[in-house]
Amino acid sequence: MATNLGMVGVVNNASNCYLQSYSGGNNDGETHCSNPHRNTEETWFLIEIDKERHLYSLLNFANQKYLSKFTNGQPCATAKGDQITSTETTWILMSGVPFGLPNCVAFRSAFDRTVLGANDPGSDSPCGGEVMARDVVDPINHADWPGWWRIDPADYPTTGGQDFWKGVGNFFGGVAVNLVEAAVVEIIADIAAAPAS
């Protein structure tokens, strides 16, 4: 059973901006990385699927969708997944510890093994925002590589929280609600100690 580890902000190490999912309208779920401040669209739940295999999912606070790499042949990674699947909404976390970046991780798609990255703020990808998962690459030993992300424990966003919690019981379904501060240091240490196969 998947476990909700708690709320986090996911920050691109190169740009120091948050992974953001637009909520509402025609651009719902479009991912961006240009905001240095966190609110509802920049807050995620870190869902542990399989600790030993380093499989995780990210659920956006604002639009209540999972970060997904859909099977449509496009490089886009969007928050449009309705449920946890074994491929589209599952990400393999890779630790930055072996690369001298003890507080960083890379996200590799369990579907096509592409790595989540971000362009510089304001430099949109073909997907509409700065974020995409285009290349099957290994992490690079450089702090400014756009595939390195920091996972920061987060508290409740300053606005918009009440509407989310009204329906949270039904929404989480089979995902346990364990709203504690994410033990990020321990997660990254565990990943580094036992690399995924």
C-alpha positions in Angstrom: 0.0 0.0 0.0 1.3 3.5 -0.9 2.1 5.8 2.0 1.7 9.6 2.0 4.9 10.8 3.6 3.7 14.4 3.9 3.7 17.7 2.1 6.9 18.9 0.3 8.1 21.6 -1.9 10.2 20.3 -4.9 12.8 22.9 -5.8 15.0 22.8 -8.9 18.6 23.0 -7.7 19.8 25.0 -10.7 17.1 27.7 -10.7 16.0 27.6 -7.0 12.4 27.6 -8.2 9.6 25.3 -7.2 8.0 22.6 -9.3 4.5 24.1 -10.0 1.3 22.7 -11.4 -1.2 25.1 -12.8 -4.7 24.5 -11.5 -7.9 25.2 -13.3 -8.8 26.3 -16.8 -7.3 25.0 -20.1 -3.8 24.8 -18.6 -4.7 22.6 -15.6 -1.8 20.3 -14.8 0.8 22.2 -16.9 4.1 22.2 -15.0 6.3 25.2 -14.5 9.4 26.0 -12.6 9.7 29.8 -12.4 8.3 30.7 -8.9 10.8 31.1 -6.0 7.9 31.1 -3.6 5.6 28.2 -2.5 1.8 28.2 -2.2 -0.8 25.6 -3.2 0.3 25.0 -6.8 3.9 24.5 -5.6 3.0 22.1 -2.8 3.0 18.4 -3.3 2.4 15.2 -1.3 5.3 12.8 -1.5 3.8 9.3 -1.9 6.0 6.3 -1.2 5.1 3.3 -3.4 8.0 1.0 -2.9 10.8 2.1 -0.6 13.3 -0.7 -1.6 12.9 0.1 -5.3 12.8 3.9 -4.7 9.4 4.2 -6.3 7.5 7.4 -5.5 4.7 9.6 -6.8 4.0 13.3 -6.4 0.4 14.5 -5.8 -0.2 18.2 -6.4 -2.0 20.0 -3.6 -3.9 22.5 -5.8 -5.3 20.4 -8.6 -5.3 17.0 -6.8 -3.5 15.2 -9.6 -0.4 13.1 -9.8 2.8 14.1 -11.7 2.6 12.0 -14.8 4.7 11.0 -17.8 2.0 9.8 -20.2 2.5 7.2 -22.9 1.7 9.6 -25.8 5.3 10.0 -27.1 5.6 13.6 -25.9 8.3 14.9 -23.6 5.8 16.5 -21.2 5.5 15.7 -17.5 2.2 17.1 -16.3 0.1 16.9 -13.1 -2.8 15.2 -14.8 -2.8 11.6 -13.4 -6.0 10.6 -11.7 -4.4 7.7 -9.8 -1.2 6.0 -9.0 -0.1 3.6 -11.7 2.9 1.4 -12.1 4.2 3.5 -15.0 2.8 6.9 -15.8 2.6 8.4 -12.3 5.5 6.5 -10.7 9.0 8.0 -10.5 12.3 6.4 -9.5 14.2 8.6 -7.1 18.0 8.8 -7.6 20.1 10.2 -4.8 22.6 13.0 -5.3 24.8 11.7 -2.5 27.2 9.8 -4.9 27.5 13.1 -6.8 28.4 15.2 -3.8 24.9 16.6 -3.6 23.5 15.1 -0.4 20.2 17.1 -0.4 19.3 16.4 -4.0 17.4 13.8 -6.0 16.7 13.1 -9.6 13.3 11.8 -10.8 13.4 9.1 -13.5 10.1 8.1 -15.1 9.1 4.5 -14.4 7.4 4.5 -17.8 10.1 5.5 -20.2 13.2 6.2 -18.0 13.4 9.9 -19.0 14.6 12.3 -16.3 12.5 15.2 -15.0 14.3 18.5 -15.8 13.6 22.2 -15.9 14.6 25.0 -18.3 15.6 28.4 -16.9 12.6 30.4 -15.6 10.7 31.9 -18.5 12.2 29.5 -21.0 9.1 27.4 -21.8 9.5 23.9 -23.2 7.2 22.6 -26.0 5.0 21.4 -23.2 3.9 24.9 -22.2 6.0 25.4 -19.0 9.6 25.0 -18.1 9.3 21.4 -17.0 9.6 18.3 -19.1 11.0 14.7 -19.1 12.7 14.3 -22.5 16.0 12.5 -22.2 17.1 9.1 -20.9 20.3 10.2 -19.2 22.3 9.5 -16.0 22.7 12.2 -13.4 25.6 14.6 -13.9 28.1 15.5 -11.2 27.3 19.2 -11.3 25.0 21.2 -9.0 23.6 23.2 -11.9 22.4 20.2 -13.9 18.7 20.9 -14.5 17.8 17.4 -13.4 18.7 17.9 -9.7 15.8 18.7 -7.4 15.6 19.3 -3.6 12.7 18.0 -1.7 11.9 20.3 1.2 9.5 19.4 4.0 6.5 21.8 3.8 3.7 23.0 5.9 0.2 24.0 4.8 0.1 26.5 2.0 -1.0 30.0 3.0 -4.1 30.0 0.9 -6.6 27.5 -0.6 -6.2 24.7 1.9 -9.8 24.4 3.2 -11.4 23.3 -0.1 -8.8 20.6 -0.5 -9.4 19.1 2.9 -13.2 18.9 2.5 -12.8 16.1 0.0 -9.6 14.6 1.1 -11.1 11.4 2.6 -12.6 10.2 -0.7 -9.8 11.6 -2.7 -6.9 9.7 -1.2 -8.7 6.4 -1.5 -6.2 3.7 -1.0 -3.4 6.1 -0.1 -2.9 6.3 3.7 -3.0 9.8 5.0 0.0 10.2 7.3 0.4 14.0 7.5 3.8 14.2 9.1 6.8 16.2 8.1 8.5 14.2 5.3 11.7 12.6 6.6 13.7 13.8 3.5 17.2 13.3 4.9 16.4 9.7 5.7 14.7 9.1 2.3 17.8 10.3 0.4 20.2 8.4 2.6 18.2 5.2 2.1 18.3 5.7 -1.7 22.0 6.3 -1.7 22.7 3.2 0.5 20.8 0.8 -1.8 20.7 1.9 -5.4 17.7 0.9 -7.4 18.1 -2.0 -9.8 
